[in-house]
Structure formats: structure tokens, C-alpha cells
């Protein structure tokens, strides 16, 4: 086998393969022997058809099949001989296969660009000043208070009003017939939340515990329950109970109920520390993004299309996974996958460029990730998810996620190196406030 590499561009190589006439002869002989055993030709017993007749009747088909077999058999070996780290392959081009002549074929492969990253030290960046205000602590304390609110039946009965939680037994009917699986007992509905049907919730206002009533509503065409979508529906409703949301007092008992806190002051200090840690992480990420943006500006290069397509598919798969947790498909959101990819193409290409640059810097600076560092991340993930370490490690190994994790840790390590080497100036408090809440993250879907 003769193999040569033709450089088409920075990211594209053409691999030329030539197989000897001896190899071609052997493969043709094997193919005709197999054909002779199985083909039926009038006037000849199986296995006794003269070769000349087989060539005359089946020669073109045999040559085509043998060519494909030779390509499938030798392509991977040919690529290994070149030592080219191919990302993708395409544009297979094959010459004619003739007995007594070499067989030649070629194909294109995409490769990562060969580049030396320059000007990645002492990149200027600006860091927001880390500060936590009392108002932010107050807001988080109030949020935790609301997240620990509980429902309690009314001490004194009164009609339902907005914000109340009605406990209902219901039966649904369309066209006078019961809706399949349309009976519910103990259904808790917050009036005014619009979690069920705004018209239904509005018509419950004024009802009292023990009341029975019929409520007629029309569901929109795109309603999630297909049995009710676009239908006029009548509900036979009994109000079993009326409950109100009770907020706990912000006191020492509240703090003790939340965890290992002796009093409210300890909880408040812990909340402040958490906000501070979140802000620091956000500021660090913001600085990292500045460094990466400047790194991209200083180093331009072509990007393999296959890497961008893989990143786009990864993005789509991640969105599908998040939606599936809500029992929703991408199609149900009215989003076209191809349109979604096009909207995110620029972002995907940026991520690929960054990944290539960080990998090259890691090579240039001798940055790598040891098995001990991988193990440390497994243990951290296990602690954060309250799962056994062995289960986390086995999950990564079973799903082929170890190397992607190693890549992620390597990129984090290089960004930390770039940050240490950067020339960072701190914004004053007024400029930091103008930047807005650093805890707010944009989300592109």
C-alpha cells in the first residue's frame, strides 16, 4: 500500500491511496470464487461456470464491489499510516479497478489547524469589585423565607380569593361525556397563578369550602392535554378545603430549621458568604471571557466545519435533554432543529475556536491533567450530588465521559494560567454598579 498526503488548506488534507496489482488480483480471485459458488448460470452446475463467462456477465458489478471492499478494508490502515489526526472524512474519489493494474482512491479529511498561539501572556482585563450589600442579603433571606412557606387551612372560613389555594375534587366532561382520566381528587390549585386555566381559576373566586359547582371553560388549541385542547369542557367541582400560604418568621427557630445554625445571625452570615462566592465565580468567569475574547482577536485561523457541527449537535442534544425533564419535546416548543443550529452557529464556532486555542496553549506550556486531578473532580461531584464516589466514577467511565472531563479540566486550568498571567485592573464601585447584577446570566435557547 502506498499512501501520500496532499495539503489542500490549513484544515483540509487529501489522502491518496494506491493498492498494488497483486492485492487487486487476490481480491478479484476471491470475489469470482465466491460468485461461482452462488451464481446460477444456465447450462452449468454451481461452482463450474467458466471464469470468462462470469467476467462477461458480472465483470462490472464484481469490479465495483471489489473496489468498495478494498476501500473499506484499507481506509483506516491508510489513515493510520499518514499519522494525520483526522476529525472527519469526505469526498471519496475512486479510480477504475482493472485486473493487472494498481487500484487508486483518495478522500478528504479535516484536521485541526497547525498553529502556534501568540500573545497570550499579559492580556489586559478589568475585574468588577466584589461587594455584597445588606439589601442583597435581605433579598436572599426573604427568598428563602418564601421557599419555606407552607400551606395551612384557614382558621376562619371565608370565600376563596386570589392567592388562596383551593383543594378540589373534579370531574371533566366534554359534549356531555366524561373525559378519559378526567377525574381528580385532592387537586391543589393556587387561584390567580394561571397554572391550570385562567378562566377556571377566576370562576372559583367567591366559592367556599363545601361548595359544589359546575364551571365551563374553553381550553386553547395548543393546550398540553390533547384530550382538552380546543374543547369546551365542563367541570363538576367540589371545594374540599381552602388553604393559605403561611410565611415563617425570620427568627432563630427558622435558622435552626434550615440547618446547622444556632441563630439567625449565623444563617445571615452563611447567606452573605454564599452570595459572595457566587459573585466571585461570576466575576472570575467574566474576566475569563474578556481574556478569551482578546485571545481570539489576537489569533485568527480557520475552523474545521465538522467540529462546529459536532458542537451544534451537542448544544441541541443538551436542550432536548433539559426539555425531556419537563416531558416536552423540541418540536412541541415550535422550534425547528436546523433553525436552532443556525441561530447558535456563531456561538458554536466561538466555542470551537476557544477549545483549539486552549489545547494549543496547554501543549506549549506543558499543561496536562493527571489521574489524581480527575479523581479529585469525581470526589467533588460525588459530594455535591450526594452520590457515592464509585457510582460517579463508574457513570463517567460507562458513558465515555472521562476524556471530555479531562478536556474540560484542562481548559479550566489553562484559563486559570491566563488569568494569573493577565494584567488585571479593578473597576471602582460606581463602575461595578453600572454593570448590573453579576448574578444574572443570559440564556440562549
Beta strands, then each sheet from edge to edge (+ up, - down):
strand 1: 2-7
strand 2: 12-19
strand 3: 86-94
strand 4: 103-111
strand 5: 124-127
strand 6: 150-153
strand 7: 165-174
strand 8: 177-190
strand 9: 212-218
strand 10: 232-246
strand 11: 423-426
sheet 1: 1+ 2- 4+ 3-
sheet 2: 5+ 11+
sheet 3: 6+ 10- 7+ 8-
sheet 4: 6+ 10- 9+
end
